């Protein structure tokens, strides 16, 4: 189970791990666990008795990680399950957990420069500082800064895409206090 708050890059990290792996042709990616009949899918693959499957399931709530893993245990030699979510999985010796850390400043700067090679260094530094290691936030902020180079930080926070991500990162609209503290520390 891979976990960390939204925006760090869990999904991209896992899909990059799968790309080029010996089992890459066996990977099936499910972007929203709720949109797929994961249990039925795993049961069918288990009953088939042949072939290999690496099922990568995104946006899995912590309370469902154990149930999904239990479906794969019956054919563990042929079926692998990788769950991705925002919270740690329930304690279990049968579920390996990996917390993906935020990116360091140099990695963030490389990410921004790769997407926007002509962006001035001071703008790259601003995006890196603003995004604080969160890859998705960096991509959104870098796009905004590339389009409007003199955009104030306060306006970045008010952009719909960034605001929506920040709400998810900080627990949603029901608790604005962390968001306000974060805004104050940035400004």
Protein Blocks (a to p, Z undefined) as FASTA:
>chain_A
ZZddehilmmmmmmmmmnopaklmmpccdfblklpcfklmmmmmmmnopacdddddehia
fklmmmmmmmmmmmmmlpccddddfbdcdddfkbccdddddddfklmmmmmmmmmmmbcf
klmmmmmmmnnopaklmmmmmmmmmmmmmlcfklmmmpmklmmmmmmmnopjklmklmmm
mmmmmZZ
